[in-house]
């Protein structure tokens, strides 16, 4: 599955970045991230993927129900282990799912929207890239080692920059 290759590439970038941090730097609050840590962003990425895996089994995905595992934001080795496990688990056939939406505070009932597993994987890829871009900002605040130039940059943005010859 082509989507899995994209996910594995992102997870490898995250793993290489995490491997450079000790647990105290990984969990350090960063002012530029509203005092969130790199570990908190990694935890969030992992939990969204885990919720999709739960939803695959149930036929219904509700990202708001994700279990917050705060050990993930303090334990870089645990986070890397979870990323590797998810990388194996995403190799599934596509299937129809329902996405539970609860974004309107004025409504008391949730909305169910048709989606598919692959569509949600695409969402999770984009969501991961977004958080990687935030992580890059935090990284640059606390660390002087460079991240890869494509870390936190969407594929479409990289292609556009290459087409118009913009360096990143």
C-alpha positions as CSV (number, residue, x, y, z in Angstrom):
1,X,0.0,0.0,0.0
2,X,1.5,3.4,-1.1
3,X,0.0,5.2,1.9
4,X,2.0,2.9,4.3
5,X,5.2,3.9,2.6
6,X,4.4,7.6,3.2
7,X,3.5,6.8,6.9
8,X,6.7,4.8,7.4
9,X,8.8,7.7,5.9
10,X,7.2,10.2,8.4
11,X,7.7,7.8,11.3
12,X,11.3,7.2,10.3
13,X,11.9,11.0,10.4
14,X,10.2,11.2,13.7
15,X,12.2,8.3,15.1
16,X,15.5,9.9,13.9
17,X,14.5,13.1,15.6
18,X,13.4,11.5,18.8
19,X,16.6,9.4,19.0
20,X,18.6,12.7,19.3
21,X,16.7,13.7,22.5
22,X,17.1,12.6,26.0
23,X,13.8,12.2,28.0
24,X,14.2,15.6,29.7
25,X,14.6,17.5,26.4
26,X,11.8,15.4,24.8
27,X,9.4,16.4,27.6
28,X,10.7,20.0,28.0
29,X,7.9,22.7,27.7
30,X,8.7,25.0,24.8
31,X,7.4,28.6,24.9
32,X,7.1,28.8,21.1
33,X,4.7,25.9,21.3
34,X,2.5,27.4,24.1
35,X,4.6,25.4,26.5
36,X,3.8,22.1,24.9
37,X,6.7,19.7,24.5
38,X,7.9,17.7,21.5
39,X,6.8,14.7,23.5
40,X,3.2,16.0,23.7
41,X,3.1,16.5,19.9
42,X,4.4,12.9,19.4
43,X,1.8,11.6,21.9
44,X,-0.9,13.3,20.0
45,X,0.2,11.9,16.6
46,X,0.4,8.4,18.0
47,X,-3.0,8.6,19.7
48,X,-4.8,9.7,16.5
49,X,-3.3,6.7,14.6
50,X,-4.3,4.4,17.5
51,X,-7.8,5.7,17.5
52,X,-8.1,5.0,13.7
53,X,-6.9,1.5,14.4
54,X,-9.6,1.1,17.1
55,X,-12.2,2.6,14.6
56,X,-11.2,0.1,11.9
57,X,-12.3,-2.7,14.2
58,X,-15.4,-1.0,15.4
59,X,-16.4,0.5,12.0
60,X,-16.6,4.0,13.6
61,X,-13.8,6.5,14.2
62,X,-14.1,9.1,16.9
63,X,-10.8,10.9,17.4
64,X,-12.2,12.7,20.5
65,X,-12.4,9.3,22.3
66,X,-8.7,8.7,22.0
67,X,-7.0,7.6,25.2
68,X,-4.4,10.1,26.3
69,X,-1.3,8.1,27.4
70,X,0.8,10.6,29.1
71,X,3.7,8.2,29.4
72,X,4.2,8.7,25.6
73,X,5.0,12.3,26.1
74,X,7.7,11.6,28.7
75,X,9.2,8.3,27.4
76,X,10.9,8.7,24.0
77,X,11.7,5.0,23.8
78,X,8.0,4.1,24.3
79,X,7.0,6.6,21.6
80,X,9.5,5.1,19.1
81,X,8.2,1.6,19.9
82,X,4.6,2.7,19.3
83,X,5.5,4.4,16.0
84,X,7.1,1.1,14.8
85,X,4.0,-0.9,15.9
86,X,1.6,1.4,14.1
87,X,3.8,1.2,11.0
88,X,3.1,-2.5,10.9
89,X,-0.6,-2.2,11.8
90,X,-1.6,0.2,9.1
91,X,-1.2,-2.5,6.4
92,X,-4.9,-3.2,6.1
93,X,-7.4,-3.3,3.3
94,X,-9.6,-0.3,2.7
95,X,-13.1,-0.4,4.1
96,X,-16.0,1.9,4.8
97,X,-16.1,3.6,8.2
98,X,-18.2,6.2,9.9
99,X,-16.4,9.3,11.2
100,X,-18.0,10.7,14.4
101,X,-17.9,14.5,14.4
102,X,-18.6,16.5,17.4
103,X,-17.2,19.9,16.5
104,X,-20.3,22.0,17.0
105,X,-20.8,23.1,20.6
106,X,-24.3,24.3,19.8
107,X,-25.5,20.8,18.9
108,X,-26.1,18.1,21.5
109,X,-25.8,15.2,19.1
110,X,-22.8,13.9,17.2
111,X,-22.8,13.8,13.4
112,X,-21.8,10.6,11.6
113,X,-20.1,11.0,8.3
114,X,-19.2,8.3,5.8
115,X,-15.5,7.8,5.2
116,X,-13.0,5.1,4.5
117,X,-9.9,3.7,6.2
118,X,-7.6,5.0,3.4
119,X,-9.2,8.4,3.5
120,X,-8.6,8.6,7.3
121,X,-5.0,7.5,6.7
122,X,-4.5,10.4,4.4
123,X,-6.0,12.7,7.1
124,X,-3.5,11.2,9.6
125,X,-0.6,11.7,7.2
126,X,-1.5,15.4,6.8
127,X,-2.2,15.7,10.5
128,X,1.3,14.2,11.2
129,X,3.0,16.6,8.8
130,X,1.2,19.5,10.5
131,X,2.5,18.5,13.9
132,X,6.0,17.9,12.5
133,X,6.0,21.5,11.3
134,X,5.2,22.6,14.8
135,X,7.8,20.3,16.2
136,X,10.3,21.9,13.9
137,X,9.5,25.3,15.4
138,X,10.0,23.9,18.9
139,X,13.1,22.0,17.9
140,X,14.7,25.2,16.6
141,X,14.0,26.9,19.9
142,X,15.9,24.3,22.0
143,X,18.4,22.6,19.7
144,X,21.1,23.7,17.3
145,X,21.1,20.5,15.3
146,X,19.3,20.8,11.9
147,X,16.4,18.6,11.0
148,X,16.1,17.3,7.5
149,X,14.9,20.0,5.1
150,X,11.7,18.1,4.3
151,X,10.8,17.5,8.0
152,X,7.3,18.9,8.5
153,X,6.8,19.9,4.9
154,X,4.0,18.4,2.9
155,X,4.8,16.5,-0.3
156,X,2.7,19.0,-2.3
157,X,4.7,21.9,-0.9
158,X,8.0,20.2,-1.7
159,X,6.9,19.5,-5.2
160,X,5.7,23.1,-5.7
161,X,9.0,24.5,-4.3
162,X,11.0,22.2,-6.7
163,X,8.8,23.3,-9.6
164,X,9.4,27.0,-9.0
165,X,12.9,26.4,-7.8
166,X,12.6,27.6,-4.2
167,X,15.1,26.3,-1.8
168,X,13.9,25.0,1.6
